[in-house]
Amino acid sequence: MTTLTKHESSAKLRAGAPTPRGGLRRFGDLKIALFFIAPAMIGFVLFYVVPTFRGIYLSFTEYNILGDPEWVGFDNYAAIAKDALFWNSLAVTGQYVLINIVLQTALALGLALLMDRVAKSTLVRGALLLPYLMSNVIAALLWFWMLDYQIGVVNQFIEWSGLPRVAFFGSEEWAIPTQALINTWRHMGYTALLIFAGLQAIPQHLYEVANLDGASPFQTFRKVTMPLLRPVLVLVLVVTVIGSFQVFDTVAVTTQGGPVNATRVIQYYIYQRAFTESDFGYGSAIAVILFLILALVAFIQMKFLRGNESDLD
């Protein structure tokens, strides 16, 4: 009896153990997966990881493209601390980010709610993405001509309305808000699509329960929609803030940092120091500071807004 029990136990263990053929199959699947992942990983290493570490190294050097890097330690960072243009570019970028984030998130949330409750047509929903499919440079040039002080159709309409013309790109007061509005127009359709996807994940029976309890539409939005939409909104905020801090092309093709440094955002200042003035060490140091700022902002958003948690049980 004892012998049979031992034999039965051994048979069960053998039945539960993976066969060599199964192990080989899993190893073969791993090789296939690595084969498909390899191109993306190679590109990531070559175009992101290596340039990142190269930039960190150059930030501690004095380097132009005609010579070899010369180690200077923290001299570039010490110079940045006293650089009025750097602090101006940081302030200008912060102003741009604030305007862009507030407008883009509010408009995108409104569009997402309209897509979810009113606009059921796929054609209408797809039309909202059309500005996002346009190149940043083309969008900037389009609005640059439309908002031109002399021949722009917007200023002609303003003058026809009896109001004075506005120097949208030539005024220190209007330059950054104009840049922010252009990028808000271009990206709000994509942001609305992300929020719309989050709305689709909210169970409909929660709205039915709220309706049966006599909740008004505003109470339903505040008590049901917003709490359950929070992870998506945090994701949108993180992506939008990072993208806003990296604004460059709109400024480069319209104002080139002017008038009087009013639109010299930090990315354009990096480009100017590194590629226009051939001071790659100094430009790399500013880029490293920008990287640290973005990492800190993303961490704060995820930590305090609880972006990795959901209120949906």
Secondary structure per residue as TSV (DSSP state, phi and psi in degrees):
chain	resnum	aa	ss	phi	psi
A	1	M	-	360.0	-41.9
A	2	T	H	-65.5	-38.1
A	3	T	H	-63.5	-44.2
A	4	L	H	-62.3	-39.0
A	5	T	H	-64.1	-40.1
A	6	K	H	-65.6	-41.4
A	7	H	H	-64.1	-41.5
A	8	E	H	-63.9	-41.5
A	9	S	H	-62.7	-42.4
A	10	S	H	-63.7	-39.4
A	11	A	H	-65.5	-39.4
A	12	K	H	-65.9	-40.8
A	13	L	H	-62.3	-42.5
A	14	R	H	-66.1	-36.3
A	15	A	H	-67.1	-35.4
A	16	G	H	-80.6	-21.6
A	17	A	S	-75.3	144.1
A	18	P	-	-69.1	139.2
A	19	T	-	-80.0	155.4
A	20	P	H	-56.6	-35.3
A	21	R	H	-65.3	-39.3
A	22	G	H	-64.9	-39.8
A	23	G	H	-63.4	-40.7
A	24	L	H	-64.6	-36.6
A	25	R	H	-64.4	-43.4
A	26	R	H	-64.2	-38.4
A	27	F	H	-64.5	-37.6
A	28	G	H	-65.9	-38.5
A	29	D	H	-62.8	-39.0
A	30	L	H	-62.8	-42.3
A	31	K	H	-63.7	-39.9
A	32	I	H	-65.4	-43.2
A	33	A	H	-62.1	-44.7
A	34	L	H	-62.9	-34.4
A	35	F	H	-62.7	-41.8
A	36	F	H	-77.1	-30.2
A	37	I	H	-77.9	-26.8
A	38	A	H	-52.9	-47.9
A	39	P	H	-58.1	-43.6
A	40	A	H	-66.9	-39.7
A	41	M	H	-66.4	-40.7
A	42	I	H	-63.0	-44.7
A	43	G	H	-63.4	-39.9
A	44	F	H	-63.2	-43.7
A	45	V	I	-66.9	-45.4
A	46	L	I	-70.7	-38.4
A	47	F	I	-105.0	-6.2
A	48	Y	I	-125.7	-56.6
A	49	V	I	-66.5	-52.7
A	50	V	H	-62.2	-48.8
A	51	P	H	-60.7	-32.7
A	52	T	H	-63.6	-50.4
A	53	F	H	-68.1	-34.5
A	54	R	H	-63.7	-42.4
A	55	G	H	-65.3	-39.8
A	56	I	H	-61.8	-41.8
A	57	Y	H	-64.2	-45.0
A	58	L	H	-64.8	-25.8
A	59	S	T	-65.0	-17.2
A	60	F	T	-101.7	16.1
A	61	T	E	-129.5	165.3
A	62	E	E	-105.2	116.8
A	63	Y	-	-147.6	132.5
A	64	N	-	-127.0	164.8
A	65	I	T	-67.1	-14.2
A	66	L	T	-90.9	-10.0
A	67	G	S	-132.5	-172.3
A	68	D	-	-94.6	150.8
A	69	P	-	-61.1	136.1
A	70	E	E	-116.3	119.9
A	71	W	E	-64.2	125.8
A	72	V	-	-126.8	5.3
A	73	G	T	67.3	-130.4
A	74	F	T	-93.7	18.2
A	75	D	H	-61.3	-40.2
A	76	N	H	-63.2	-41.3
A	77	Y	H	-69.0	-36.1
A	78	A	H	-65.2	-39.1
A	79	A	H	-67.8	-36.2
A	80	I	H	-63.3	-38.9
A	81	A	H	-59.9	-25.5
A	82	K	T	-103.9	6.0
A	83	D	-	-88.0	110.3
A	84	A	H	-65.5	-34.8
A	85	L	H	-66.0	-36.3
A	86	F	H	-63.0	-48.3
A	87	W	H	-65.5	-34.1
A	88	N	H	-64.9	-44.2
A	89	S	H	-64.4	-36.1
A	90	L	H	-66.9	-40.7
A	91	A	H	-66.8	-41.9
A	92	V	H	-63.7	-42.7
A	93	T	H	-63.4	-41.3
A	94	G	H	-61.3	-40.2
A	95	Q	H	-63.1	-44.2
A	96	Y	H	-61.3	-46.9
A	97	V	H	-61.0	-43.9
A	98	L	H	-61.2	-47.8
A	99	I	H	-64.3	-45.4
A	100	N	H	-65.3	-43.6
A	101	I	H	-66.0	-47.5
A	102	V	H	-62.0	-50.4
A	103	L	H	-67.4	-46.9
A	104	Q	H	-64.3	-43.3
A	105	T	H	-67.5	-43.5
A	106	A	H	-64.8	-47.0
A	107	L	H	-66.7	-39.8
A	108	A	H	-65.9	-39.1
A	109	L	H	-63.9	-42.3
A	110	G	H	-62.9	-43.1
A	111	L	H	-64.5	-39.9
A	112	A	H	-63.7	-40.8
A	113	L	H	-65.3	-38.3
A	114	L	H	-66.0	-41.0
A	115	M	H	-63.5	-34.7
A	116	D	H	-78.1	-34.5
A	117	R	H	-105.8	-30.8
A	118	V	T	-116.1	-60.4
A	119	A	-	-81.8	92.5
A	120	K	-	-88.6	-10.2
A	121	S	-	-74.8	132.3
A	122	T	H	-64.7	-33.3
A	123	L	H	-63.8	-43.9
A	124	V	H	-66.2	-42.5
A	125	R	H	-64.5	-40.1
A	126	G	H	-66.8	-31.9
A	127	A	H	-64.4	-27.7
A	128	L	T	-66.7	-21.3
A	129	L	T	-87.0	-9.6
A	130	L	H	-57.3	-45.2
A	131	P	H	-60.2	-33.4
A	132	Y	H	-68.6	-27.7
A	133	L	H	-76.8	-10.0
A	134	M	S	-83.7	144.1
A	135	S	-	-62.4	145.7
A	136	N	H	-57.7	-40.8
A	137	V	H	-66.1	-43.5
A	138	I	H	-64.6	-43.5
A	139	A	H	-61.5	-41.7
A	140	A	H	-64.9	-44.8
A	141	L	H	-66.0	-38.1
A	142	L	H	-58.7	-49.8
A	143	W	H	-72.6	-28.8
A	144	F	H	-61.5	-41.1
A	145	W	H	-74.5	-40.9
A	146	M	H	-66.1	-31.1
A	147	L	T	-99.8	10.3
A	148	D	-	-59.0	142.2
A	149	Y	T	-65.2	-36.8
A	150	Q	T	-91.2	-52.0
A	151	I	T	-112.8	0.4
A	152	G	-	-66.2	137.6
A	153	V	H	-65.8	-30.5
A	154	V	H	-66.4	-45.3
A	155	N	H	-68.5	-32.7
A	156	Q	H	-64.6	-38.9
A	157	F	H	-67.8	-39.3
A	158	I	H	-62.2	-43.7
A	159	E	H	-66.2	-39.6
A	160	W	H	-62.0	-30.0
A	161	S	T	-78.7	-3.0
A	162	G	T	90.8	9.7
A	163	L	-	-103.9	157.0
A	164	P	-	-72.0	149.1
A	165	R	-	-62.6	153.6
A	166	V	-	-118.8	129.1
A	167	A	-	-84.8	83.0
A	168	F	T	-60.5	-43.5
A	169	F	T	-98.4	-14.4
A	170	G	T	-100.3	0.9
A	171	S	-	-109.3	135.6
A	172	E	T	-62.8	-30.3
A	173	E	T	-74.1	-36.3
A	174	W	T	-100.1	-14.8
A	175	A	H	-61.2	-53.6
A	176	I	H	-69.4	-44.5
A	177	P	H	-57.1	-35.9
A	178	T	H	-65.1	-44.6
A	179	Q	H	-59.6	-42.1
A	180	A	H	-65.3	-39.7
A	181	L	H	-66.4	-37.7
A	182	I	H	-61.7	-47.6
A	183	N	H	-72.8	-28.3
A	184	T	H	-64.1	-44.9
A	185	W	H	-59.5	-39.7
A	186	R	H	-74.4	-37.4
A	187	H	H	-100.5	-11.5
A	188	M	H	-68.1	-26.9
A	189	G	H	-65.7	-42.8
A	190	Y	H	-66.6	-42.5
A	191	T	H	-63.3	-40.0
A	192	A	H	-62.7	-35.6
A	193	L	H	-65.4	-39.6
A	194	L	H	-63.7	-44.1
A	195	I	H	-68.0	-37.3
A	196	F	H	-61.0	-40.1
A	197	A	H	-61.6	-38.3
A	198	G	H	-65.7	-37.1
A	199	L	H	-64.6	-35.8
A	200	Q	H	-66.6	-23.3
A	201	A	T	-83.8	-9.3
A	202	I	S	-79.8	124.3
A	203	P	-	-59.9	135.4
A	204	Q	H	-70.4	-24.4
A	205	H	H	-66.9	-21.4
A	206	L	H	-67.4	-37.5
A	207	Y	H	-68.4	-36.0
A	208	E	H	-65.6	-40.7
A	209	V	H	-64.3	-43.4
A	210	A	H	-62.0	-38.2
A	211	N	H	-66.4	-40.2
A	212	L	H	-66.9	-31.0
A	213	D	T	-77.8	-3.4
A	214	G	T	83.8	20.2
A	215	A	-	-72.4	139.8
A	216	S	-	-75.3	163.6
A	217	P	H	-56.3	-38.9
A	218	F	H	-67.6	-41.0
A	219	Q	H	-64.9	-37.8
A	220	T	H	-64.4	-41.6
A	221	F	I	-64.6	-41.3
A	222	R	I	-76.7	-36.5
A	223	K	I	-94.3	-24.5
A	224	V	I	-113.6	-56.2
A	225	T	I	-66.2	-53.1
A	226	M	H	-62.4	-46.6
A	227	P	H	-60.9	-40.2
A	228	L	H	-78.2	-18.4
A	229	L	H	-90.8	-5.2
A	230	R	H	-56.6	-46.1
A	231	P	H	-58.5	-39.3
A	232	V	H	-68.6	-41.2
A	233	L	H	-64.0	-37.1
A	234	V	H	-65.1	-43.1
A	235	L	H	-58.9	-45.3
A	236	V	H	-61.6	-42.7
A	237	L	H	-63.9	-43.7
A	238	V	H	-62.2	-48.5
A	239	V	H	-64.1	-42.3
A	240	T	H	-69.2	-40.8
A	241	V	H	-64.3	-45.5
A	242	I	H	-61.4	-44.9
A	243	G	H	-64.5	-36.2
A	244	S	H	-68.3	-39.3
A	245	F	H	-65.0	-21.5
A	246	Q	T	-99.2	15.8
A	247	V	-	-61.1	133.5
A	248	F	-	-148.5	-54.2
A	249	D	H	-63.6	-38.0
A	250	T	H	-61.4	-42.8
A	251	V	H	-68.6	-40.4
A	252	A	H	-64.1	-34.6
A	253	V	H	-96.2	-3.4
A	254	T	H	-116.6	-65.2
A	255	T	T	-108.5	-15.2
A	256	Q	T	50.5	40.5
A	257	G	T	89.8	-12.4
A	258	G	-	-90.7	-177.2
A	259	P	S	-78.8	137.1
A	260	V	T	51.8	52.3
A	261	N	T	65.1	14.0
A	262	A	T	-69.4	-23.0
A	263	T	T	-124.1	21.3
A	264	R	-	-79.0	79.3
A	265	V	-	-69.2	166.3
A	266	I	H	-65.8	-34.4
A	267	Q	H	-66.8	-39.3
A	268	Y	H	-69.0	-33.9
A	269	Y	H	-67.7	-37.7
A	270	I	H	-60.4	-46.9
A	271	Y	H	-60.3	-42.7
A	272	Q	I	-64.1	-46.9
A	273	R	I	-68.7	-39.7
A	274	A	I	-80.1	-47.8
A	275	F	I	-101.8	-29.2
A	276	T	I	-84.5	-43.5
A	277	E	S	-98.7	1.1
A	278	S	-	56.0	34.1
A	279	D	-	-107.7	76.8
A	280	F	H	-69.7	-31.4
A	281	G	H	-63.4	-47.0
A	282	Y	H	-65.9	-44.1
A	283	G	H	-62.1	-38.8
A	284	S	H	-65.4	-37.7
A	285	A	H	-63.0	-41.8
A	286	I	H	-64.5	-39.0
A	287	A	H	-63.8	-39.3
A	288	V	H	-64.4	-41.4
A	289	I	H	-62.5	-42.1
A	290	L	H	-62.0	-41.3
A	291	F	H	-59.9	-43.9
A	292	L	H	-66.2	-38.8
A	293	I	H	-62.3	-45.5
A	294	L	H	-65.3	-40.3
A	295	A	H	-62.8	-42.0
A	296	L	H	-66.4	-43.4
A	297	V	H	-63.4	-43.9
A	298	A	H	-63.2	-41.5
A	299	F	H	-63.3	-45.0
A	300	I	H	-62.1	-43.0
A	301	Q	H	-62.3	-47.4
A	302	M	H	-67.3	-35.5
A	303	K	H	-73.9	-51.2
A	304	F	H	-87.4	-23.1
A	305	L	T	-94.3	0.2
A	306	R	T	51.1	55.6
A	307	G	T	-69.3	-20.4
A	308	N	T	-95.1	10.0
A	309	E	-	-118.6	151.9
A	310	S	-	-125.0	142.8
A	311	D	S	-85.8	0.7
A	312	L	-	-93.1	113.2
A	313	D	-	-80.7	360.0
